[in-house]
Amino acid sequence: MSPQKEVFKEPIVRAETDRLKFPKLCPVCGAPSEEVMPLTVIPNQFQSLRPSLNYGTTPFGRGQRDSFSPMKKTFYVPVCEGHHYTDEGAGQYRSYCLVFDGLALSYLILASLAFGDELWRGVPVGPWFFFAVGIFVSFLIITYALFRPGPVEDAVKVVGFDGGLRHVWIQFKQEQYRDEFMKENAMTAELVKWVQRA
Ligand SMILES: [Zn+2]
């Protein structure tokens, strides 16, 4: 693969993984932080994952990847009480959700066949097709809600790591928070405008 340059509009932060210190502010709203939230990322994958992700339940084979790359890093991000949440519940529901998505899809396909058949035969159309569409759409919405990144992951986005895990690139949503982070890590962090992906 050829190296890919990714340029950011707002500068992102390159920090030393081991000496990194998060400011005692909530990255989402800037309020003084009372709680700490784990943010787990797996290096090499160049993507941030949900905190306390239940490995093996997602459709992308993350469970397998995890066993191939045991290196993962958890950052503890101070957050305010309002934005503190644990992900344990959602992690469990996510696997059920996928099963129901599949069932709803099969039901939708069957109902579409019946619908087409009724149209073709010119008999009155039963309500099942519309019922199936309704169920399928509801499950899509639930799936979206369970899988979308939380506000904290959105505010502290891990862009990537270098090979030896020595540095981490983080994109902060709040400019003010980024400034505070730079103050906390003045000796080790620097602002960068782009990264090169291997
Ligand atoms: Zn907050």
Residues whose N, C-alpha, C, O or C-beta is under 5 A from the ligand:
A	BS01	ZN	C26 V28 C29 G30 A31 C80 H83
